[in-house]
Amino acid sequence: RLSTLSQVIDKRLNSELDSIRQAGTWKSERIISTSQSAHIRVQNSKNDLLNFCANNYLGLANNTEIIKAAKNALDEYGAGLSS
């Protein structure tokens, strides 16, 4: 019974995905292969690209002082998904 349900779900999802592709609204994700900064590289590309998809517009994600402070805070306070 579970196998039948799985097949129904797969058929429905594949139908929806095919519709999205046919409509021209399918979006393939590009995998960033460098650290996040203003200029990045993505897999299968030879060129540097401007990065408009990250909240690192100040370039602080690679700042060694901030990384050290974050590690210290993690060691002292831990991490979690709760507020």
VENGI-V942881 format. One line per field, one symbol per residue. psi: psi as a letter, one per 40 degrees, with the letter a starting at -180 (. if undefined). burial: b if it has 9 or more other C-alpha atoms within 8 Angstrom, else e. A space follows every 50 residues. Layout:
psi=???
burial=???
This chain:
psi=ddddddddddddddddddddddeeehhhhhhheiihadhiiiifheiiih heeiffeefedehdddddddddddddeaiiei.
burial=eeeeeeeeeeeeeeeebeebbeeeeeeeeeebeeebbbbbbbeeeeebee beeeebeebebbeeebbeeeeebbeeeeeeeee
